[in-house]
Amino acid sequence: QVRLVESGGGLVQPGGSLRLSCAAFGSIFRIYAMGWYRQAPGKQRELVAGITSNGITNYTDPVKGRFTISRDNAKNTVYLQMNSLKPEDTAVYYCNARRATMDYWGQGTQVTVSS
């Protein structure tokens, strides 16, 4: 069992930056593939960025070059650095941990990009 706790969301102006953190509790963090998803009002949840247990990363096209996912296995934490934020990045951001049939979600953190 894995418990995920996100933090770092908030209100930011267009062009600004935020760093989201997701702390994992209760299992061997380093064996899980981790991901950040987001869900905007009226839209489906979508993958934003992922990082494998070996550190291989992938990003959805709209955030490439602006967002960076990273993990610190010593701290059981995954991060999402978000730069050059746009209003369309506004959403609830969720952390995910996955391995084989195991799939865990955090409670979400709100990111609002507005002037």
C-alpha positions in Angstrom: 0.0 0.0 0.0 1.3 3.5 -0.9 0.0 6.8 0.3 0.7 9.8 -1.8 0.6 13.4 -0.5 0.9 16.3 -3.0 1.8 19.9 -2.2 3.0 23.0 -3.9 -0.1 24.1 -5.8 -1.5 27.6 -5.8 -2.3 30.7 -7.8 0.3 32.0 -10.2 0.3 34.6 -13.0 0.9 33.6 -16.6 4.6 33.1 -17.2 5.2 32.2 -13.6 6.6 29.0 -12.1 5.5 26.5 -9.5 7.1 23.3 -8.2 4.8 20.4 -7.1 5.9 17.8 -4.7 4.5 14.3 -4.1 5.7 12.5 -1.0 5.2 8.7 -0.9 4.6 6.7 2.3 4.3 3.0 3.1 6.2 1.1 0.5 9.5 0.9 -1.5 9.2 4.1 -3.5 12.1 3.4 -5.9 10.3 0.4 -7.6 7.3 2.5 -8.7 6.8 4.4 -11.9 5.6 7.8 -11.0 3.4 10.2 -12.9 1.7 13.6 -12.7 -1.8 13.9 -14.2 -4.1 16.8 -14.3 -7.9 17.3 -14.7 -9.4 20.6 -15.7 -13.1 21.3 -15.2 -15.3 19.5 -17.7 -12.3 17.5 -19.1 -10.9 14.0 -18.6 -7.8 13.4 -16.5 -4.7 13.4 -18.6 -1.1 12.4 -18.2 1.2 15.4 -17.9 4.6 13.7 -17.2 5.9 10.3 -16.1 9.2 8.9 -14.8 10.1 5.3 -14.6 11.9 3.6 -11.8 15.0 3.9 -13.9 14.5 7.7 -14.4 13.3 7.7 -18.0 10.9 10.6 -18.5 8.0 11.3 -20.9 5.8 14.4 -21.3 2.6 15.3 -23.0 3.3 17.6 -26.0 1.7 20.8 -24.5 4.2 20.9 -21.6 7.4 19.8 -23.3 10.1 22.3 -22.7 8.2 23.9 -19.9 7.7 21.2 -17.3 10.3 18.9 -15.7 9.6 15.7 -13.7 12.2 14.4 -11.3 12.4 12.0 -8.4 14.5 11.7 -5.3 14.4 8.1 -4.1 16.2 9.0 -0.9 13.4 11.3 0.0 10.6 9.2 -1.4 9.5 12.2 -3.4 8.7 13.0 -7.0 8.6 16.6 -8.3 7.1 18.5 -11.1 8.8 21.8 -12.0 6.4 24.0 -14.0 7.8 27.0 -15.8 6.2 29.5 -18.3 2.8 28.6 -17.0 -0.2 29.3 -19.1 -3.9 29.7 -18.2 -4.6 26.4 -19.9 -2.4 24.7 -17.4 -5.1 25.4 -14.8 -6.3 22.1 -13.3 -6.1 19.8 -10.3 -2.8 18.0 -10.5 -2.6 14.4 -9.2 0.3 12.2 -8.3 0.3 8.6 -9.4 2.4 5.5 -8.4 2.2 2.4 -10.5 3.8 -1.0 -10.6 2.2 -4.1 -12.3 -1.4 -4.2 -11.2 -0.8 -1.7 -8.3 -2.1 1.8 -8.9 -2.2 4.6 -6.3 -3.4 8.2 -6.4 -2.9 11.3 -4.3 -5.7 13.6 -3.3 -4.7 16.3 -5.8 -3.5 19.9 -5.6 -5.1 22.9 -7.4 -3.0 24.9 -9.8 -4.6 28.1 -11.1 -2.8 30.3 -13.7 -4.5 33.7 -13.9 -3.7 37.4 -13.9 
